[in-house]
Structure formats: C-alpha cells, structure tokens
C-alpha cells in the first residue's frame, strides 16, 4: 500500500487540499450523489432483552477531559521566482538579503487529552510541531495558552501543559495491553473543527505497524477518525483512555474505517519521560535484524517462523559485549514473546537505559539466555550504493546478475579493503530474489553462511542445498541484511 494514503489526522491545514477536493471546506456541502439521496430516519433495532444500549455514560465520563487544540505556525513562503534563490540574481534585481522570502501564519486544529488535574495534556507531535503559539479550549469553552513540555516525532507523541485556577477534568488512564480484537471503543475529538464529536467502533487489530514512524505499535479501529481528531481520545467502555488517535488510512482524506491510535501503554511511558526530561531517552542493542517468515525459518532450519533474526551484531555495542551473535534468533525479551522487528525495537527502546535485559535466543537449534546492559541510543545513520564495471555472471539465483568486486567497484561503493563478495548489478522484478528484497547495488558477502570470495565461489555455493531456500548475507551501504530466497 502507498505511504501517500497514510495520513496523520491532525489539522485542517495539513489536509486542506484533500478536504477541499471533497467539497467540505467552508461548509460547501456534499457531492451530487450525496445530495440526491433522500433522508429517511433509520429504523430502531432492538437489542437482546428488548432494550437499546446507550453509550452516553461512557461519553459523559470521558468528554470533559478531551480538549480542542489550535496552533499558529509561521511558514516561510517560497520566492516569487526560483532564480531569486541565487545571490547573484538577487543582487542583479536589487533584492536585499533576507527579504526574498515572505512569511505567513498557518493555523491548524487538533485535539488533546487532559491526563492530570494540574493541566498536563497528551496530544500528537504533529499537532504542535513547529507551533509558535498553542491554544487549548476546554469542553466548556474556557481557553488557555499552552506550553509545549516535549515532543517525540519518532512516535508522534507530545506533552503540553496549561495552568488553570482550579483542578481540571481528566480522562482516567486505562491499560491498552488488555485490549482484544473486537472490543468496543469510542473516539472523541474535534473532526474538521466542527466541535467535540464522539464516534463508536471496535478494535480491528493491535500491535499494528504501518511504516509512518520509527516506533509503531498502533491500535487499529473502525471508529471514525477524521482530520482534526489527531491527539484525541480512544476510550474503552469504562471511559478509560486506551489510545491517542493519530492517523488514518484513506484515499479521500476522510475516514474509511481504518484509523490508528497510539496505545496508552506506549504513550504513558513517553509521557513520563517528556515530563521529566523534555525528551525521550531510548535504549538500544545496535544490531541489524530481519523478520523470520516461513522462508527464513526454513533457511535457518526452524520448524516454524518465530522471533527476530540478528543479521549483524556491530562491534563495541551492548549486544556484542553481552555475547549476542550474528544468526541468533531473539525469541523473548524479559520473558515476553517477540514476533516482529517493530515489537523488538519498541520493547528494547522503552526498557530503560542501563536496564539489564534478558534475551532468550535460539542459537544452533538450542535456546540460550543472554543478558544485555542497555545503553542510550545515539543518533547515527548511513547509506550508499551504485553501479560499475568488471566481470559479470548470471549463473546462480534466477533473475540475478552479479559482478566481481574490482578496485573501481570498491571505490564507488566505498567498500572496506576487507570486504569480499559479489555486487548485484541487476535483479528481475519478477524474480523471487526481488520479492524477498534483493536490490541492485547490494553486495552478497555470504551464501548459506559461507563466505563468498568471488564469482566462482558464489556460483558453487548457490548450487548447494537446492531443495531449500538460500540464505544470503548482504551488505547495503552501512547495513548488513539477511535475505532468504526461495529456489
């Protein structure tokens, strides 16, 4: 699915082009088809026992603690002409430095949830990001200016605070870990700026990862969530806060029954860190990982897919110092099952810097516990790849052409002198290798856990064990990946 269809539900400004396309903005009304539809009241359907269930008590418990948030953001407009970006042209046309751009104030709307009587409010980071002014309006219309305490764009969580003369109504915090698929939930927020609105739905999925942020563990719901709902409450049938509404998946920009909320067990952890430090401190292992699906499990000799594979353990890292090895499969973290990369990353990152973390790993068919002292995650990334010359071969994996590593290749790909293997120069898009993630510019350094020294080595190793998927170790820029390719 395309990432462009994944929309943060924040602000009217952020989705204005979509909303205008729907004919919503400024109350333009519905489309022609919708206008033609006759209005008829829905017939009441009796619930078991002859009574209709009302959710008014749930709404009454939670609505006073949900607020509207409006922000002002100073946005620099582009120059009148792209050539004015050039200082020579600016001097030629007499445009002084610093005056070639214009600024305007962009206003947007969102929602938030009061989580303490002294005025702390949880919302989404994208609601208050780069805001010069944040205003909060309570359910009974009192308005306050808010201070941004901290925000974490990696999870889309922010904490703001208002100061009032009396204790504020808050939404009781619930335990999102107890949610089950099919449980009823209620979404409360300020969609399209129309005012506080309640919608009802169920939990469609838990622990959902959709690729919008670095750390994801979303609750998926079909309760209608629309632009302006971001930062609003997702509550259970006891009126307890179990999630912060964050995003929708939609082609139109409006609710299509696929909404996502940040679970409270994650948001609460971040809330405490933001309150204490103004930022989130994350723990790390500093390993490269791969999902263990059926193909990967077969390549590793496992009976069924489970856990997360360590495809590379970097030197001088917490993982390496604790004795984790490349090829280990992490099954549990502190006694909790781990079934995906995102789950492992979330669990480790929030376990706490300095925490002694017990990892149950599968190594050479045997389970073993490794204790890792978690360090603080620093900021560093890297990447590279290109295309060069030398002897090539298409003998090996179907649809894959590889090239030997020449000195020119080594310089272009910035490979260390100790790196041996073959460079992928072409991958057919219809091949199993492409479907499993192998790409042009990848360097295959191992086949079946055996080092590849050149083209001949590669071809010979591919021939072995041709009744099972082949396990490749691939270097991609500064990353090392494990890819299992079916024959």
Residue pairs with C-beta under 8 A, 6 or more apart in sequence:
1 249
3 211
3 212
5 249
5 250
5 251
6 210
6 211
6 212
6 247
6 248
6 249
7 15
7 18
7 227
7 247
7 248
7 249
7 250
7 253
8 14
8 124
8 126
8 156
8 212
8 230
8 246
8 247
9 225
9 226
9 227
9 228
9 229
9 230
9 245
9 246
9 247
9 248
9 259
10 108
10 109
10 110
10 124
10 126
10 127
10 227
10 228
10 230
10 231
11 71
11 108
11 109
11 110
11 126
11 127
11 227
11 228
11 230
12 19
12 25
12 108
12 109
12 192
12 193
12 227
12 228
13 106
13 107
13 108
14 108
14 126
14 227
15 227
15 253
16 25
18 227
18 252
18 253
18 254
19 25
19 192
19 227
19 253
19 254
21 252
21 253
22 31
22 252
22 253
22 254
23 29
23 30
23 31
24 192
24 254
29 35
44 52
45 52
46 52
47 53
55 186
55 198
55 200
55 237
57 239
58 186
58 235
58 237
58 238
58 239
59 186
59 188
59 198
59 239
60 239
61 171
61 172
61 235
61 238
61 239
62 171
62 186
62 188
62 233
62 235
62 239
62 241
63 139
63 188
63 196
63 198
64 138
64 139
64 140
64 169
65 113
65 114
65 115
65 139
65 168
65 169
65 170
65 171
65 233
66 111
66 112
66 113
66 114
66 139
66 171
66 188
66 189
66 196
66 232
66 233
67 111
67 112
67 113
67 114
67 121
67 136
67 137
67 138
67 139
68 109
68 110
68 111
68 112
68 136
68 137
68 190
68 195
68 196
69 109
69 110
69 111
69 112
69 121
69 123
69 127
69 128
69 134
69 135
69 136
69 137
69 146
69 160
69 231
70 107
70 108
70 109
70 110
70 134
70 135
70 137
71 107
71 108
71 109
71 110
71 127
71 128
71 131
71 133
71 134
71 135
72 105
72 106
72 107
72 131
72 132
72 133
73 105
73 106
73 107
73 108
73 130
73 131
73 132
74 103
74 104
74 105
74 106
74 132
75 103
75 104
75 105
75 106
76 101
76 102
76 103
77 101
77 102
77 103
77 104
78 101
79 85
79 100
79 101
83 89
84 90
84 93
84 95
84 100
85 100
87 97
90 96
90 97
90 100
105 132
108 127
109 190
109 193
109 228
110 123
110 124
110 127
110 128
110 190
110 228
110 229
110 230
110 231
110 232
111 123
111 127
111 188
111 189
111 190
111 228
111 229
111 230
111 231
111 232
111 233
111 245
112 121
112 122
112 123
112 127
112 136
112 160
112 231
112 232
113 121
113 122
113 123
113 171
113 231
113 232
113 233
113 241
113 244
114 120
114 121
114 168
114 169
114 170
114 171
115 121
115 122
115 170
115 171
115 173
115 241
115 271
116 168
116 170
117 167
117 168
117 169
117 170
118 161
118 167
118 168
119 144
119 161
119 162
119 163
119 164
119 168
120 149
120 159
120 160
120 161
120 271
120 275
121 136
121 146
121 159
121 160
121 161
121 162
122 157
122 158
122 159
122 231
122 244
122 267
122 271
123 158
123 159
123 160
123 230
123 231
123 244
124 156
124 157
124 158
124 230
124 231
124 244
124 245
124 246
124 262
125 151
125 152
125 153
125 155
125 156
125 157
125 158
126 153
126 156
126 230
127 158
127 230
127 231
128 134
128 148
128 151
128 158
128 160
129 151
129 153
129 158
131 148
133 145
134 145
134 146
134 147
134 148
134 160
135 143
135 144
135 145
135 146
136 143
136 144
136 145
136 146
136 160
136 162
137 143
137 144
138 144
138 168
138 169
139 169
139 196
142 164
144 162
144 163
144 164
145 162
146 160
146 161
146 162
147 160
147 161
147 162
148 158
148 159
148 160
149 159
149 160
149 161
149 274
149 275
149 278
150 158
150 159
150 273
150 274
150 275
150 277
150 278
150 279
150 280
151 157
151 158
151 159
151 274
152 158
152 270
152 274
152 279
152 280
153 213
154 213
154 214
154 215
154 280
155 213
155 214
155 215
155 216
155 262
155 266
155 267
155 270
155 280
156 212
156 213
156 246
156 247
156 262
157 244
157 262
157 266
157 267
157 270
157 271
157 274
158 231
158 274
159 270
159 271
159 274
159 275
162 168
171 233
171 235
171 239
171 240
171 241
172 238
172 239
172 240
172 241
173 240
173 241
173 264
173 268
174 235
174 236
174 238
174 240
174 241
174 242
174 264
175 240
175 242
175 264
175 265
176 219
176 242
176 243
176 263
176 264
176 265
176 266
177 263
177 265
179 185
179 203
179 206
179 219
179 236
179 242
179 263
180 203
180 206
181 202
181 203
181 204
181 205
181 206
182 202
182 203
183 202
183 203
183 236
183 237
184 200
184 201
184 202
184 236
184 237
185 200
185 201
185 202
185 203
185 219
185 221
185 223
185 234
185 235
185 236
185 237
185 242
185 243
186 198
186 199
186 200
186 201
186 223
186 233
186 234
186 235
186 236
186 237
187 198
187 199
187 200
187 201
187 221
187 223
187 224
187 225
187 229
187 232
187 233
187 234
187 245
187 259
187 261
188 196
188 197
188 198
188 232
188 233
188 234
188 235
189 196
189 197
189 225
189 228
189 229
189 230
189 231
189 232
189 233
189 245
190 196
190 197
190 228
190 229
190 232
191 197
191 224
191 225
191 226
191 227
191 228
191 229
192 226
192 227
192 228
193 228
194 228
199 223
199 224
199 225
200 223
201 221
201 222
201 223
201 224
201 257
201 259
202 221
202 222
202 223
203 219
203 220
203 221
204 220
204 221
204 222
204 258
205 219
205 220
206 219
206 220
206 263
207 217
207 218
207 340
207 342
207 343
208 216
208 217
208 218
208 219
208 220
208 260
209 216
209 217
209 218
209 340
209 342
210 216
210 218
210 247
210 249
210 260
212 247
214 345
215 266
215 342
215 345
215 346
215 349
216 342
216 346
217 262
217 263
217 266
217 342
217 343
217 346
218 246
218 247
218 260
218 261
218 262
218 263
219 234
219 242
219 243
219 260
219 261
219 262
219 263
220 258
220 259
220 260
221 234
221 243
221 259
221 260
221 261
222 257
222 258
222 259
223 234
223 259
224 255
224 257
224 259
225 232
225 245
225 248
225 255
225 259
225 260
225 261
226 248
226 254
226 255
227 253
227 254
229 245
229 259
230 245
230 246
230 247
231 244
231 245
231 246
232 244
232 245
233 241
233 243
233 244
233 245
234 241
234 242
234 243
234 244
234 245
234 261
235 241
235 242
236 242
241 264
242 261
242 263
242 264
243 261
243 262
243 263
243 264
243 267
244 261
244 262
244 264
244 267
245 259
245 260
245 261
246 260
246 261
246 262
247 259
247 260
248 254
248 255
248 256
248 258
248 259
248 260
249 256
249 258
249 259
249 260
250 256
250 258
266 346
266 350
269 350
270 280
273 279
273 280
273 281
274 280
281 353
281 376
281 377
282 349
282 350
282 353
282 376
282 377
283 348
283 349
283 350
283 351
283 352
283 353
283 354
283 355
283 357
283 374
283 375
283 376
283 377
284 317
284 318
284 348
284 349
284 374
284 375
284 376
284 377
285 317
285 318
285 319
285 324
285 348
285 372
285 374
286 314
286 317
286 318
286 319
286 320
286 375
287 310
287 311
287 312
287 313
287 314
287 317
287 319
287 324
288 310
288 311
288 312
288 314
288 479
288 480
288 481
289 308
289 309
289 310
289 311
289 341
289 344
290 296
290 308
290 309
290 311
290 341
290 481
290 482
290 483
291 308
291 309
291 340
291 341
292 300
292 302
292 305
292 306
292 307
292 308
292 309
292 329
293 305
293 484
294 304
294 305
295 436
295 469
295 484
295 485
295 486
296 305
296 309
296 469
296 471
296 482
296 484
297 303
297 304
297 305
297 306
298 468
298 469
298 484
299 468
299 469
299 470
299 471
299 484
300 309
300 327
300 329
300 471
300 484
301 365
302 329
302 362
306 329
306 331
306 339
307 329
307 330
307 331
307 338
307 339
307 361
307 362
308 329
308 330
308 338
308 339
308 340
308 341
308 343
308 344
309 327
309 328
309 329
309 482
310 319
310 324
310 325
310 326
310 327
310 328
310 329
310 330
310 361
311 326
311 473
311 480
311 481
311 482
312 326
312 479
312 480
312 481
313 319
313 320
313 324
313 325
313 326
313 328
314 320
317 375
318 372
318 373
318 374
318 375
319 372
321 372
321 373
322 370
322 371
322 372
322 373
323 370
324 359
324 361
324 370
324 372
325 363
327 363
327 449
328 361
328 362
328 363
328 370
329 361
329 362
329 363
330 338
330 344
330 359
330 360
330 361
331 337
331 338
331 360
331 361
331 362
331 367
332 338
332 358
332 359
332 360
333 344
333 347
333 348
333 351
333 357
333 358
333 359
333 360
334 347
334 351
334 357
334 358
335 358
336 347
338 344
338 347
348 357
348 374
349 377
351 357
351 374
352 374
353 374
353 375
353 376
354 373
354 374
354 375
355 373
355 374
356 371
356 372
356 373
356 374
357 371
357 372
357 373
357 374
358 369
358 370
358 371
359 369
359 370
359 371
359 372
360 367
360 368
360 369
361 367
361 368
361 369
361 370
362 368
382 477
382 478
382 479
383 476
383 477
383 478
383 479
384 413
384 414
384 477
384 478
385 413
385 439
385 440
385 441
385 442
385 476
385 477
386 412
386 413
386 441
387 412
387 425
387 440
387 441
388 403
388 406
388 408
388 409
388 412
388 413
388 423
389 403
389 406
389 408
389 409
390 403
390 404
390 405
390 406
390 408
390 409
391 403
391 404
391 455
392 401
392 402
392 403
392 404
392 425
393 401
393 402
393 403
393 422
393 455
393 458
393 459
394 400
394 401
394 402
395 459
395 462
396 402
396 458
396 459
396 462
397 431
397 432
397 433
397 438
397 462
397 470
397 485
398 428
398 431
398 432
398 433
398 487
399 427
399 428
399 430
399 431
399 432
399 433
399 434
400 424
400 426
400 427
400 428
400 431
400 433
400 438
401 424
401 425
401 426
401 427
402 422
402 423
402 424
402 425
402 444
402 455
402 458
403 409
403 422
403 423
403 424
403 425
404 422
404 423
404 454
404 455
405 415
405 419
405 420
405 421
405 422
405 423
405 443
405 454
409 415
409 423
410 417
410 419
413 423
413 441
413 443
415 443
415 475
419 443
419 445
419 475
420 445
420 451
420 452
420 453
420 454
421 443
421 444
421 445
421 446
421 451
421 452
421 453
421 458
421 475
422 443
422 444
422 452
422 454
422 455
422 458
423 441
423 442
423 443
423 444
424 438
424 439
424 440
424 441
424 442
424 443
424 444
425 440
426 440
427 433
427 434
427 438
427 439
427 440
428 434
432 485
432 486
432 487
433 483
433 485
436 483
436 484
436 485
436 486
437 481
437 483
438 472
438 474
438 483
438 485
439 476
441 476
442 474
442 475
442 476
442 481
443 474
443 475
443 476
444 452
444 458
444 472
444 473
444 474
445 451
445 452
445 473
445 474
445 475
445 480
446 452
446 471
446 472
446 473
447 457
447 458
447 461
447 462
447 470
447 471
447 472
447 473
448 461
448 464
448 465
448 470
448 471
449 471
449 473
450 461
451 457
452 458
452 461
462 470
466 487
467 487
468 487
469 484
469 485
469 486
469 487
470 484
470 485
470 487
471 482
471 483
471 484
472 482
472 483
472 484
472 485
473 480
473 481
473 482
474 480
474 481
474 482
474 483
475 481
